[in-house]
Amino acid sequence: MADVEEWPEPDLAPAATETLAGAMTRLMPRLRRVLAASSELGERAAPATIELDDDPVLASYQAVAVAPIGPADQQPAARGPGRDPTGSTSSSGC
């Protein structure tokens, strides 16, 4: 049996939440265009009319999940800029 440890979610400062909310607002029209284009090309894609959660953190994970990108790109996108898998910060973003 595997040993599993709880990985607590860090609390975001209000400024970080506002920054993420702004980024999600800018992302949504682009995501909708990509989803519509993918659908027009016959690719399996989420509907371009998809509604994401109001919580910007949850919405960012949902956007990664529905974006027409592969698993190798989903993981760094979900991690966010400047984070490596261990949770330490790095100077390079994704």
C-alpha positions as CSV (number, residue, x, y, z in Angstrom):
1,M,0.0,0.0,0.0
2,A,1.2,3.5,-0.8
3,D,2.1,6.1,1.8
4,V,0.0,9.2,1.2
5,E,0.5,12.6,2.8
6,E,-1.9,15.5,2.8
7,W,-0.6,18.3,0.6
8,P,-2.2,21.4,2.0
9,E,-3.3,24.2,-0.3
10,P,-1.6,27.4,0.4
11,D,-3.8,30.4,1.3
12,L,-3.5,33.0,-1.4
13,A,-3.1,36.6,-0.4
14,P,-6.0,38.8,-1.5
15,A,-3.7,40.5,-4.1
16,A,-2.7,37.1,-5.5
17,T,-6.4,36.1,-5.8
18,E,-7.2,39.4,-7.6
19,T,-4.2,38.9,-9.9
20,L,-5.4,35.4,-10.7
21,A,-9.0,36.6,-11.2
22,G,-7.7,39.2,-13.7
23,A,-5.7,36.6,-15.5
24,M,-8.7,34.3,-15.8
25,T,-10.8,37.2,-17.2
26,R,-8.2,37.7,-19.9
27,L,-7.9,33.9,-20.5
28,M,-11.5,33.1,-21.0
29,P,-12.1,34.7,-24.4
30,R,-8.9,33.0,-25.7
31,L,-9.9,29.6,-24.2
32,R,-13.4,29.9,-25.8
33,R,-11.8,30.7,-29.2
34,V,-9.5,27.7,-29.0
35,L,-12.3,25.4,-27.9
36,A,-14.5,26.6,-30.8
37,A,-11.6,26.2,-33.3
38,S,-10.9,22.7,-32.0
39,S,-14.5,21.8,-32.4
40,E,-14.7,23.2,-35.9
41,L,-11.6,21.1,-36.8
42,G,-13.4,17.9,-35.6
43,E,-11.3,17.5,-32.4
44,R,-12.9,16.4,-29.2
45,A,-13.2,19.5,-27.1
46,A,-15.3,21.0,-24.3
47,P,-18.1,23.3,-25.5
48,A,-16.9,26.8,-26.1
49,T,-19.8,28.0,-24.0
50,I,-18.4,26.3,-20.9
51,E,-18.8,28.2,-17.6
52,L,-16.0,27.9,-15.1
53,D,-16.3,28.3,-11.3
54,D,-16.3,31.8,-9.8
55,D,-13.4,30.9,-7.5
56,P,-10.3,31.9,-9.7
57,V,-8.2,29.1,-8.2
58,L,-10.7,26.4,-9.0
59,A,-11.5,28.0,-12.4
60,S,-7.8,28.0,-13.3
61,Y,-7.7,24.2,-12.7
62,Q,-10.9,23.8,-14.7
63,A,-9.4,25.8,-17.6
64,V,-6.3,23.5,-17.6
65,A,-8.6,20.5,-17.6
66,V,-10.7,21.6,-20.6
67,A,-7.9,23.2,-22.6
68,P,-7.0,21.1,-25.7
69,I,-3.5,20.4,-24.5
70,G,-1.9,17.1,-23.6
71,P,-1.1,15.7,-20.1
72,A,2.6,16.8,-20.5
73,D,1.4,20.4,-20.8
74,Q,-1.4,20.2,-18.3
75,Q,0.8,19.5,-15.3
76,P,3.1,22.6,-15.6
77,A,0.1,24.7,-16.5
78,A,-1.8,23.6,-13.4
79,R,1.3,24.1,-11.3
80,G,1.6,27.7,-12.3
81,P,4.6,29.9,-13.0
82,G,7.7,29.6,-10.9
83,R,6.7,26.3,-9.2
84,D,8.4,23.0,-9.5
85,P,6.8,19.7,-8.5
86,T,8.3,19.9,-5.0
87,G,6.6,23.2,-4.3
88,S,9.7,25.3,-4.2
89,T,9.9,28.4,-6.3
90,S,12.1,28.8,-9.3
91,S,13.1,31.7,-11.5
92,S,11.7,30.2,-14.7
93,G,7.9,30.3,-15.2
94,C,6.0,27.8,-17.3
